[in-house]
Amino acid sequence: MRRDSLFFHADFRRLWAGDTASQVGAFAGHTVIPLLAATVLAATPFQMGLLTAAETVAFLVIGLPAGVWVDRMRRRTLMLRADFVRAALLLSIPVAWWAGALTLTQLVVVATLVGTATVFFDIAYQSYLPTLVGREHLLEGNAKLQASQSVAFLAGPGIGGGLVQLAGAANAVLTTGLGFLTSALCLLRIRTVEPEPERHEDAKLLPQIVEGLRFVFTDTALRSIVACTATANLFNGVFVAVEILFLNRDLGLSPAAVGLVLATGGVGGITGAIFANAITRRIGQARSIWLVPLLTWPFYLLLPLAAPGWRIGLFPVATMIAGFGIIVYNVAQVSYRQAVCPDRLLGRMNASVRFVVWGMLPLGGLLGGVLGEAIGIRGTLWVAVGGETAALLWVVFSPLRKLRDLPSEPIAQPVG
């Protein structure tokens, strides 16, 4: 192993461990809270869509100003605050359950506030990575962080589903809160001194927001990437709104089996994270962004074909293959974004991208809830996977198709 590998970077290991703990807790929560709503509170498809929307609506509502605030603050401090807030909010769910007072309204409110804290954490950590490891290690750093996300995607649903089976859905929510507390403890141990952010006390909020948006949408490659990811996320929101209902009610799976089926899909993500760096270097960063999705995302079309019996296996097989492609795509495009963005704009760039691409998730969640009521769960799945697959056309028919690699130095931008 090379001595310049991030395995030997102590503070990156702490960030990596903290992110892994946070992601495991979050993915366990993404299984536990919908199961709590579906099995204990008997939520309808529309209510499940509302809950899905609540988890990500903050990206749409405060995503843009959050980027300005992240650029004005020390990012590690902001991440710590977000972890502690999320842990406290999630603890309120089992407390309310023990008191016999838990309602769907509380789940929606908690999901909304946790999502708000997640906005700040996610923008801050993506903006913090270049400061911590340097731009020359971005591909490796993002690959390792994506590996954490894939491990969490693999382990989190299984942990969540198993805990729901053993201890009840409300008690299982504690897992998510503990994940955020563990993340905070790891971040507290980072010793690298973060540079003082530039002060802009007299700068107005709106012009700074516009500067971040202008950077994102004036770069042709970045614009194509954002359009692809936003379209995929819109239809992923549709999918997530009915996914648990499909597995639990249509396929007749127990909570533990739901967690297991969801978890197996993470195998593809882990494999993608392991090989993302090598694939990107072998075929080029631009080709990793369009060619890998073209070869893997169409496997999503197998998902609605799942049925009781052997056809249940179509679900994890499809998510494994498509998940592989998503992670390779994410490593390549996130590393590109971080490499070409000047330091002073990192928070606003990440916030602008997240505003657009994550802002689609609550809209998709609401659409999924409406479609679930109108055309049924399986019909809604067909709409979702068709849209997610078609999203890759943005990058396939973009200038990226004519390139092998992308710029690795910040794009010059005027100040103001």
LINTABEL-V49885 format. One record per residue. N is the residue number from 1. RES is the residue in one small letter. OMEGA is omega in radians with two decimals (* if undefined). Layout:
((N:RES:OMEGA) (N:RES:OMEGA))
This chain:
((1:m:-3.11) (2:r:-3.13) (3:r:3.11) (4:d:3.09) (5:s:3.11) (6:l:3.01) (7:f:-3.11) (8:f:-3.14) (9:h:-2.98) (10:a:-3.10) (11:d:3.04) (12:f:3.10) (13:r:3.12) (14:r:3.07) (15:l:-3.12) (16:w:3.13) (17:a:3.13) (18:g:3.13) (19:d:3.13) (20:t:3.13) (21:a:3.14) (22:s:-3.11) (23:q:3.10) (24:v:3.10) (25:g:-3.11) (26:a:-3.12) (27:f:3.00) (28:a:3.12) (29:g:3.13) (30:h:3.06) (31:t:-3.03) (32:v:-3.05) (33:i:3.04) (34:p:3.08) (35:l:3.08) (36:l:3.14) (37:a:-3.05) (38:a:-3.00) (39:t:-3.08) (40:v:-3.08) (41:l:3.05) (42:a:-3.10) (43:a:3.06) (44:t:3.07) (45:p:3.13) (46:f:3.11) (47:q:3.07) (48:m:3.07) (49:g:3.10) (50:l:3.12) (51:l:3.09) (52:t:3.13) (53:a:-3.10) (54:a:-3.09) (55:e:-3.04) (56:t:-3.07) (57:v:-3.12) (58:a:3.10) (59:f:-3.13) (60:l:-3.02) (61:v:-3.05) (62:i:-3.06) (63:g:-3.09) (64:l:3.09) (65:p:3.11) (66:a:3.12) (67:g:3.09) (68:v:-3.13) (69:w:3.10) (70:v:3.13) (71:d:-3.11) (72:r:-3.01) (73:m:2.98) (74:r:-2.95) (75:r:3.13) (76:r:3.11) (77:t:3.14) (78:l:3.11) (79:m:3.11) (80:l:3.14) (81:r:3.14) (82:a:3.12) (83:d:-3.11) (84:f:3.13) (85:v:-3.13) (86:r:3.13) (87:a:-3.12) (88:a:-3.14) (89:l:-3.10) (90:l:3.08) (91:l:-3.12) (92:s:-3.10) (93:i:3.09) (94:p:3.10) (95:v:3.12) (96:a:3.12) (97:w:3.13) (98:w:-3.13) (99:a:-3.13) (100:g:-3.04) (101:a:-3.07) (102:l:3.11) (103:t:3.07) (104:l:3.11) (105:t:3.11) (106:q:3.11) (107:l:-3.12) (108:v:-3.14) (109:v:3.13) (110:v:3.13) (111:a:3.14) (112:t:-3.11) (113:l:3.06) (114:v:3.09) (115:g:3.10) (116:t:3.09) (117:a:3.13) (118:t:3.07) (119:v:-3.10) (120:f:-3.12) (121:f:-3.05) (122:d:3.10) (123:i:-3.11) (124:a:-3.06) (125:y:3.09) (126:q:3.10) (127:s:-3.11) (128:y:-3.05) (129:l:3.12) (130:p:3.11) (131:t:-3.04) (132:l:-3.00) (133:v:-3.08) (134:g:-3.07) (135:r:-3.10) (136:e:-3.13) (137:h:-3.04) (138:l:3.13) (139:l:-3.14) (140:e:-3.12) (141:g:3.13) (142:n:3.09) (143:a:3.14) (144:k:3.12) (145:l:3.07) (146:q:3.05) (147:a:3.08) (148:s:-3.14) (149:q:-3.14) (150:s:3.05) (151:v:3.12) (152:a:3.11) (153:f:3.11) (154:l:-3.01) (155:a:-3.03) (156:g:3.13) (157:p:3.11) (158:g:3.09) (159:i:-3.12) (160:g:3.14) (161:g:3.12) (162:g:3.14) (163:l:3.07) (164:v:-3.14) (165:q:-3.04) (166:l:-2.96) (167:a:-3.08) (168:g:-3.01) (169:a:-3.09) (170:a:3.12) (171:n:-3.12) (172:a:3.11) (173:v:3.11) (174:l:3.14) (175:t:-3.13) (176:t:3.13) (177:g:3.12) (178:l:3.09) (179:g:3.13) (180:f:3.09) (181:l:3.09) (182:t:3.09) (183:s:-3.14) (184:a:-3.14) (185:l:3.10) (186:c:3.14) (187:l:3.13) (188:l:-3.07) (189:r:3.11) (190:i:-3.05) (191:r:-3.13) (192:t:3.14) (193:v:-3.14) (194:e:3.13) (195:p:3.08) (196:e:3.14) (197:p:3.09) (198:e:-3.13) (199:r:3.12) (200:h:-3.08) (201:e:-3.08) (202:d:-3.11) (203:a:3.14) (204:k:-3.05) (205:l:-3.02) (206:l:3.12) (207:p:3.12) (208:q:3.06) (209:i:-3.13) (210:v:3.13) (211:e:3.11) (212:g:3.11) (213:l:-3.14) (214:r:3.12) (215:f:-3.08) (216:v:-2.95) (217:f:3.04) (218:t:3.08) (219:d:-3.02) (220:t:-3.12) (221:a:-3.12) (222:l:3.13) (223:r:3.11) (224:s:3.12) (225:i:-3.12) (226:v:3.13) (227:a:3.12) (228:c:-3.08) (229:t:3.14) (230:a:3.13) (231:t:3.11) (232:a:-3.12) (233:n:3.08) (234:l:-3.11) (235:f:3.01) (236:n:3.06) (237:g:3.05) (238:v:-3.11) (239:f:-3.07) (240:v:-3.11) (241:a:-3.06) (242:v:-3.05) (243:e:-3.12) (244:i:3.13) (245:l:3.13) (246:f:-3.11) (247:l:-3.05) (248:n:-3.03) (249:r:-3.11) (250:d:-3.13) (251:l:3.06) (252:g:-3.11) (253:l:3.05) (254:s:3.09) (255:p:3.13) (256:a:3.13) (257:a:3.06) (258:v:3.12) (259:g:-3.13) (260:l:3.14) (261:v:3.11) (262:l:-3.08) (263:a:-3.08) (264:t:3.09) (265:g:-3.14) (266:g:3.12) (267:v:3.11) (268:g:3.12) (269:g:3.11) (270:i:3.12) (271:t:3.11) (272:g:3.14) (273:a:3.14) (274:i:-3.04) (275:f:-3.06) (276:a:-3.11) (277:n:-3.12) (278:a:3.14) (279:i:-3.13) (280:t:3.12) (281:r:-3.09) (282:r:-3.05) (283:i:3.14) (284:g:-3.07) (285:q:3.14) (286:a:-3.14) (287:r:3.09) (288:s:-3.09) (289:i:-3.13) (290:w:-3.05) (291:l:-3.13) (292:v:3.04) (293:p:-3.14) (294:l:-3.10) (295:l:-3.01) (296:t:-3.04) (297:w:3.12) (298:p:3.09) (299:f:3.04) (300:y:-3.07) (301:l:3.07) (302:l:-2.99) (303:l:-3.11) (304:p:3.12) (305:l:3.12) (306:a:-3.13) (307:a:3.11) (308:p:-3.09) (309:g:-3.06) (310:w:-3.10) (311:r:2.99) (312:i:-3.12) (313:g:3.10) (314:l:-3.08) (315:f:3.13) (316:p:3.12) (317:v:-3.13) (318:a:-3.12) (319:t:3.09) (320:m:-3.08) (321:i:3.12) (322:a:3.11) (323:g:3.05) (324:f:-3.11) (325:g:-3.14) (326:i:-3.09) (327:i:3.09) (328:v:3.08) (329:y:-3.10) (330:n:3.14) (331:v:-3.10) (332:a:-3.04) (333:q:3.10) (334:v:3.11) (335:s:3.09) (336:y:-3.14) (337:r:-3.10) (338:q:-3.08) (339:a:-3.03) (340:v:-3.09) (341:c:3.03) (342:p:-3.08) (343:d:-3.04) (344:r:-3.11) (345:l:-3.02) (346:l:-3.13) (347:g:-3.11) (348:r:3.08) (349:m:-3.14) (350:n:3.12) (351:a:3.13) (352:s:3.11) (353:v:-3.12) (354:r:3.12) (355:f:-3.11) (356:v:-2.98) (357:v:3.10) (358:w:3.08) (359:g:3.09) (360:m:-3.06) (361:l:3.11) (362:p:3.09) (363:l:3.09) (364:g:3.11) (365:g:3.10) (366:l:3.11) (367:l:3.11) (368:g:3.10) (369:g:3.13) (370:v:3.14) (371:l:3.12) (372:g:3.10) (373:e:-2.99) (374:a:-3.03) (375:i:3.11) (376:g:-3.03) (377:i:-3.10) (378:r:3.08) (379:g:3.10) (380:t:3.09) (381:l:3.12) (382:w:3.08) (383:v:-3.08) (384:a:-3.05) (385:v:3.06) (386:g:3.12) (387:g:3.12) (388:e:3.13) (389:t:-3.12) (390:a:-3.11) (391:a:-3.09) (392:l:-3.14) (393:l:3.11) (394:w:-3.10) (395:v:3.12) (396:v:-3.12) (397:f:3.10) (398:s:3.08) (399:p:3.12) (400:l:-3.07) (401:r:-3.11) (402:k:-3.06) (403:l:2.98) (404:r:-3.11) (405:d:-3.13) (406:l:3.12) (407:p:-3.14) (408:s:3.11) (409:e:-3.13) (410:p:3.08) (411:i:-3.13) (412:a:3.14) (413:q:3.06) (414:p:3.10) (415:v:3.09) (416:g:*))
